[in-house]
Structure formats: structure tokens, C-alpha cells
Amino acid sequence: MKVKEIMSKDIAFVKCDDTAEYAAQLMRKYNCGSIPVCCDGKVKGIITDRDIALRCMAQGKNISQQKVDDIMSTDPAVGNPEMDVQEAAQLMGSRQIRRLPIAENGRLVGIVALGDISVEPQFQDSAGSALKNISRHSGTI
């Protein structure tokens, strides 16, 4: 099965010049901990709740003025619509992520969450393996 068959196409994203506050509001609205960041229509990064907490709030920066571009995680894992679902699950496990942006020709077209994979009976083992890798201890506290 291909990723395009299970990915969500109605996705939230922020632009590079959006604020961390706006990203946090979207995370609250969609009950997620990460949002893709698009600049000129292409996926350039991911902003996570952890990025906001550690790179903005913990450093005393103003969340309503802090630009996403300055605190986002760069070099995001990005899948494509034609990749196999098992390949996506392996990528998510190896990168320790629960949501994988899906791009076609660099443009965001969808997102696959671990939950999307886990509801497909034939991929429950792949989802379980990915979750095991995502949840593994990194060696630091």
C-alpha cells in the first residue's frame, strides 16, 4: 500500500515568517505536537512543541514575536506519496517522529501520522515497531 492511500490531505502548516505563538495555537487546535513549516510553498522544517519550549520560552523570547524560521527544526524527514507505508513507518521509527510530512516535487501534499498506519491491520506490526523506536530511551534525561 502506498502512503497516498492513507495520508491526510487536509493539513495544517505554518510559513517561515509566522510566529511561534501561531504555531502553538495550531498545535492546540489540531491536538498535535508538530507542524510542518513551508517557505515559498516547500517544506523547509518542522516546528515542535519542544522547539517552542526550549528555543523560545526557556530562553525568554517573546512567543508572539518569535518567528518560526528562527526556532524550527531543520532537515525534516519528508516522505513522498508513492512510498510504501512500511517504508514510511521505518523512516518514522529511525527518525523518532510520529508525523511524517509528505511532499511531491518539494510541495507539501499530505501528512501521515503513526495513528494512520496503526489502523491498517496489515501495518500494525510496522506501526508497533516504529512506536518502539520512537519511544526508545536516548540515553539522556
Backbone bond lengths (Angstrom), bond angles and torsions (degrees), N, CA, C in turn:
res aa  C-N    CA-C-N  psi(-1)  N-CA   C-N-CA  omega(-1)  CA-C   N-CA-C  phi
1 M - - - 1.450 - - 1.527 108.55 -
2 K 1.310 114.88 140.99 1.462 121.68 -179.83 1.526 111.17 -91.28
3 V 1.316 115.26 152.12 1.462 122.14 179.14 1.527 111.14 -56.20
4 K 1.331 117.38 -38.62 1.471 120.43 -177.76 1.521 113.17 -58.75
5 E 1.338 116.87 -20.82 1.455 120.68 -178.94 1.533 112.88 -80.23
6 I 1.330 117.37 -19.62 1.472 119.51 -178.40 1.522 114.17 -122.33
7 M 1.330 117.53 -8.01 1.467 119.42 -176.09 1.524 111.00 -70.49
8 S 1.313 115.17 152.16 1.460 121.60 172.80 1.516 107.53 -83.45
9 K 1.311 116.44 132.11 1.465 120.59 -179.26 1.516 112.27 -100.25
10 D 1.316 116.41 -16.76 1.463 121.77 177.41 1.527 106.72 -93.56
11 I 1.314 116.56 93.96 1.456 120.79 -170.48 1.518 112.46 -121.49
12 A 1.312 113.72 147.77 1.462 120.52 174.68 1.525 107.99 -93.53
13 F 1.313 116.48 142.69 1.457 121.78 174.22 1.513 108.35 -149.67
14 V 1.315 115.37 162.41 1.457 120.80 174.36 1.518 108.56 -118.59
15 K 1.324 114.89 159.83 1.459 120.94 175.73 1.528 108.40 -96.71
16 C 1.298 116.48 159.45 1.464 121.90 -176.77 1.519 113.20 -55.27
17 D 1.324 117.17 -33.75 1.467 119.28 -177.12 1.531 112.94 -93.57
18 D 1.329 118.09 5.46 1.465 120.45 173.28 1.523 109.26 -71.10
19 T 1.314 116.41 162.36 1.466 120.41 -179.18 1.531 111.53 -90.79
20 A 1.319 113.95 159.44 1.463 120.54 175.34 1.522 109.83 -61.60
21 E 1.315 117.26 -33.41 1.457 120.97 178.31 1.526 110.77 -62.25
22 Y 1.319 117.43 -44.29 1.459 121.44 178.57 1.534 110.52 -63.14
23 A 1.324 116.72 -41.97 1.466 120.38 177.61 1.527 110.39 -60.72
24 A 1.323 116.99 -43.03 1.466 121.39 179.16 1.534 110.63 -64.11
25 Q 1.325 116.35 -37.90 1.464 119.77 178.29 1.533 110.95 -64.63
26 L 1.323 117.10 -39.82 1.462 120.48 177.07 1.526 111.18 -66.40
27 M 1.323 116.51 -39.38 1.466 119.87 177.38 1.520 110.79 -60.90
28 R 1.317 115.94 -41.27 1.469 120.06 177.57 1.523 110.34 -65.42
29 K 1.318 116.73 -46.12 1.461 121.47 -178.04 1.530 111.83 -60.44
30 Y 1.340 116.56 -42.45 1.461 120.81 -176.01 1.530 113.19 -100.02
31 N 1.326 116.10 6.56 1.466 121.77 176.78 1.534 111.80 51.20
32 C 1.332 115.41 54.63 1.465 120.31 178.89 1.523 108.95 -139.55
33 G 1.304 116.16 164.61 1.457 121.34 -177.11 1.512 114.58 -106.84
34 S 1.349 116.65 4.19 1.460 119.34 178.57 1.521 109.86 -152.14
35 I 1.326 114.47 149.52 1.465 122.02 -179.26 1.535 107.25 -137.71
36 P 1.333 117.82 132.29 1.472 119.15 175.24 1.531 111.03 -63.61
37 V 1.325 114.99 148.34 1.468 121.57 176.65 1.523 107.42 -113.03
38 C 1.326 115.70 124.25 1.461 120.73 -179.08 1.521 109.71 -116.24
39 C 1.308 115.93 133.65 1.458 123.10 175.63 1.526 106.67 -123.91
40 D 1.303 116.64 127.26 1.459 121.44 -176.39 1.526 111.24 53.52
41 G 1.328 116.74 36.65 1.451 122.25 176.63 1.515 116.07 81.02
42 K 1.314 118.11 -3.16 1.460 121.27 -177.94 1.520 111.36 -112.32
43 V 1.337 115.43 148.43 1.462 120.86 179.59 1.528 109.05 -70.52
44 K 1.330 115.62 119.19 1.466 121.37 -178.25 1.517 112.51 -113.80
45 G 1.318 116.83 -18.09 1.453 119.23 -177.81 1.514 111.05 -175.22
46 I 1.318 114.07 -172.59 1.458 123.23 176.51 1.521 106.08 -135.02
47 I 1.302 116.15 137.10 1.468 120.16 172.25 1.521 106.51 -108.49
48 T 1.313 115.87 128.52 1.462 120.50 -179.07 1.519 109.92 -115.49
49 D 1.329 114.56 163.05 1.458 118.19 175.50 1.523 109.88 -60.99
50 R 1.315 116.90 -32.13 1.468 121.65 177.77 1.534 111.14 -67.62
51 D 1.333 117.35 -40.56 1.467 120.93 175.91 1.524 110.34 -57.64
52 I 1.319 116.05 -44.94 1.469 120.74 -179.00 1.527 110.21 -64.59
53 A 1.328 115.93 -43.55 1.467 119.37 -178.44 1.527 112.11 -66.79
54 L 1.337 117.38 -46.43 1.468 120.42 -172.89 1.528 114.56 -87.80
55 R 1.323 117.57 -36.30 1.462 120.27 -175.07 1.520 113.58 -96.39
56 C 1.316 115.64 -7.42 1.464 119.46 -179.43 1.530 110.02 -123.49
57 M 1.305 116.72 -70.25 1.461 121.71 -173.57 1.538 112.59 -63.16
58 A 1.330 117.38 -47.47 1.469 120.74 -176.86 1.527 111.85 -66.54
59 Q 1.322 117.10 -19.50 1.460 120.92 178.96 1.528 111.87 -98.95
60 G 1.329 115.51 8.37 1.456 119.96 176.02 1.513 114.75 74.45
61 K 1.323 117.64 17.30 1.460 120.35 179.54 1.527 109.88 -80.16
62 N 1.305 115.84 153.67 1.455 122.26 -178.96 1.527 109.50 -82.05
63 I 1.325 116.04 111.96 1.463 121.79 -176.26 1.525 112.49 -59.89
64 S 1.322 117.34 -29.02 1.466 120.05 -178.54 1.528 112.45 -80.89
65 Q 1.337 116.79 -10.33 1.465 120.35 178.18 1.525 112.95 -115.96
66 Q 1.328 116.91 -18.94 1.473 121.40 -176.79 1.522 111.10 -69.24
67 K 1.315 117.57 122.25 1.460 122.12 -179.98 1.530 110.23 -77.81
68 V 1.312 115.30 140.43 1.464 122.91 179.72 1.531 110.57 -56.27
69 D 1.319 116.74 -40.39 1.462 122.63 -177.45 1.528 112.50 -56.24
70 D 1.326 117.11 -30.34 1.459 121.06 -176.72 1.530 113.96 -82.67
71 I 1.328 117.40 -17.49 1.469 119.16 -175.63 1.527 114.12 -125.04
72 M 1.334 117.77 -2.69 1.465 120.32 -177.26 1.528 111.15 -68.84
73 S 1.310 114.95 159.96 1.455 121.29 171.47 1.526 106.99 -83.21
74 T 1.311 116.27 126.81 1.459 120.41 -178.41 1.528 109.54 -95.19
75 D 1.294 116.55 172.72 1.467 123.60 -178.86 1.525 111.15 56.22
76 P 1.340 116.75 56.25 1.462 119.05 -178.01 1.527 112.06 -73.10
77 A 1.317 115.88 152.06 1.457 120.73 169.36 1.521 106.12 -71.66
78 V 1.317 116.92 130.67 1.460 121.94 -179.32 1.524 107.81 -135.74
79 G 1.316 116.14 132.53 1.454 121.11 177.00 1.512 110.49 -100.37
80 N 1.325 114.96 -179.63 1.455 119.73 175.49 1.526 109.04 -130.15
81 P 1.318 117.61 156.59 1.462 121.26 -173.60 1.528 114.25 -60.45
82 E 1.313 117.16 -25.68 1.461 120.78 -176.15 1.528 113.30 -89.95
83 M 1.317 117.85 -4.82 1.465 118.66 -179.50 1.519 110.34 -72.12
84 D 1.319 115.57 152.05 1.450 122.23 178.72 1.528 109.92 -70.66
85 V 1.314 117.17 144.34 1.458 121.92 -179.35 1.526 111.34 -58.87
86 Q 1.329 117.23 -38.83 1.470 119.58 178.41 1.523 111.40 -64.17
87 E 1.323 116.68 -37.37 1.466 121.10 176.70 1.528 110.49 -63.91
88 A 1.332 116.52 -41.29 1.464 120.83 177.38 1.523 110.52 -62.46
89 A 1.339 116.95 -43.03 1.465 120.92 179.20 1.525 110.85 -63.17
90 Q 1.314 117.35 -40.08 1.473 120.56 177.81 1.519 110.93 -64.71
91 L 1.327 117.02 -41.84 1.463 121.11 178.18 1.526 110.67 -62.94
92 M 1.319 116.64 -42.88 1.462 120.75 179.03 1.523 110.52 -63.06
93 G 1.323 117.09 -41.10 1.456 120.86 178.56 1.512 112.36 -65.74
94 S 1.332 116.36 -44.85 1.469 119.19 -177.62 1.521 112.43 -68.87
95 R 1.334 117.24 -31.47 1.471 121.25 178.98 1.527 112.50 -93.61
96 Q 1.324 116.70 -1.57 1.469 123.72 179.16 1.531 112.27 55.65
97 I 1.338 114.58 52.91 1.465 120.92 178.97 1.522 110.31 -126.87
98 R 1.324 115.73 151.02 1.467 121.35 -179.75 1.525 112.54 -101.10
99 R 1.317 116.79 -15.08 1.468 121.28 -179.31 1.519 108.48 -133.90
100 L 1.336 115.41 130.19 1.462 121.76 -177.60 1.524 109.73 -116.66
101 P 1.341 117.23 114.27 1.466 119.34 174.75 1.532 109.31 -64.45
102 I 1.316 115.94 143.06 1.461 121.89 179.18 1.526 107.58 -116.31
103 A 1.328 115.56 124.79 1.463 120.74 -177.64 1.521 110.57 -125.80
104 E 1.313 114.03 149.27 1.457 121.82 175.42 1.520 106.36 -127.88
105 N 1.316 116.25 121.90 1.474 121.38 -174.67 1.523 111.30 54.48
106 G 1.341 115.95 38.06 1.456 122.17 177.46 1.524 114.77 82.32
107 R 1.314 117.96 -11.25 1.469 122.30 -177.02 1.517 110.95 -96.57
108 L 1.329 115.54 135.27 1.455 122.57 -179.61 1.531 110.16 -65.19
109 V 1.350 116.19 123.68 1.465 120.41 179.78 1.528 112.38 -123.49
110 G 1.333 116.84 -10.17 1.456 119.02 -178.86 1.512 111.45 -178.58
111 I 1.308 114.43 -177.10 1.464 120.61 176.54 1.525 107.38 -149.41
112 V 1.317 115.43 141.94 1.463 121.01 176.14 1.515 107.44 -116.04
113 A 1.311 115.10 126.49 1.463 120.96 176.29 1.521 108.26 -102.13
114 L 1.316 115.50 154.72 1.452 120.39 177.26 1.526 110.36 -54.83
115 G 1.318 116.89 -35.44 1.454 121.41 177.57 1.518 112.90 -62.95
116 D 1.347 117.62 -33.82 1.467 121.12 177.23 1.521 110.68 -63.24
117 I 1.328 115.41 -37.72 1.466 120.79 -179.14 1.525 110.52 -74.84
118 S 1.322 116.36 -40.08 1.461 120.17 -173.83 1.527 113.45 -68.99
119 V 1.335 119.05 -21.91 1.462 120.44 -179.77 1.528 112.59 -81.06
120 E 1.324 116.57 -10.95 1.463 120.54 176.22 1.531 107.89 -88.77
121 P 1.346 117.58 114.19 1.469 120.69 -174.56 1.531 114.16 -51.92
122 Q 1.328 117.86 -39.59 1.463 119.80 -177.45 1.529 113.31 -71.93
123 F 1.345 117.54 -11.25 1.459 120.47 -178.72 1.527 113.53 -114.41
124 Q 1.317 117.51 9.02 1.463 120.18 -178.82 1.526 111.76 -60.71
125 D 1.336 118.13 -37.01 1.465 120.38 177.35 1.528 110.89 -65.62
126 S 1.335 116.52 -41.12 1.470 120.40 178.28 1.520 110.84 -64.18
127 A 1.329 116.16 -41.85 1.466 120.27 178.90 1.521 110.28 -65.00
128 G 1.334 116.61 -41.43 1.469 120.24 178.81 1.510 111.53 -63.35
129 S 1.324 116.36 -41.09 1.467 120.78 178.60 1.533 110.59 -65.23
130 A 1.330 116.31 -41.97 1.468 119.93 178.48 1.519 110.25 -62.96
131 L 1.336 117.15 -44.76 1.461 120.50 179.78 1.521 110.92 -62.36
132 K 1.312 117.22 -38.74 1.467 120.86 177.49 1.530 110.18 -59.67
133 N 1.337 116.65 -43.83 1.465 120.23 179.59 1.531 111.85 -69.99
134 I 1.328 116.32 -38.08 1.467 120.56 179.13 1.513 110.33 -63.84
135 S 1.323 115.71 -37.49 1.461 121.45 -174.46 1.524 113.87 -88.57
136 R 1.322 117.18 -3.65 1.468 118.51 -176.06 1.522 110.52 -66.63
137 H 1.312 115.02 149.38 1.459 123.50 -177.86 1.524 108.97 -71.11
138 S 1.299 117.35 131.44 1.464 121.97 -178.33 1.515 113.52 -84.99
139 G 1.318 116.67 -6.06 1.456 119.65 179.78 1.521 114.20 97.50
140 T 1.323 116.19 -7.90 1.461 119.99 177.95 1.511 109.09 -124.10
141 I 1.296 115.50 157.96 1.468 120.00 177.94 1.495 109.69 -114.98
